[in-house]
Amino acid sequence: MRKIVSLLFGVTAAFIFLPLFSVQGEEGTAHEITIIRNAFKLNPPEITIKIGDTIKWTNTDERKHNLASIPGSGPTDELEIFSVMEPGAVYSHTFQTPGEYPYFCFIHNQMTGKITVAK
Ligand SMILES: [Cu+2]
């Protein structure tokens, strides 16, 4: 009986404490990228982050920009970055797969950037 009680206690403790540790491990840092006003540029254009980190883009320009991954260029087949950014718009994305994510503005092709997710 004592064995069963201690076993039950152990299993219960594991269920209570394990999620706390795993949630802590997945928390990432937030990084900001700005679409500069009247410049057709991103600041910073390139950035290296860690797995689980989030990028927050803000459009401080007076015109619309469409941010998009360059098709077939990232570590996954998914289009990781895509947002129609009206003036003042904010867009966030969390990166879970390491690799390089080149992206550009679909309207102004000279606006390019790159997110590198380190292993
Ligand atoms: Cu643009």
Residues whose N, C-alpha, C, O or C-beta is under 5 A from the ligand:
A	BS01	CU	K64 H65 N66 C105 I107 H108 M111
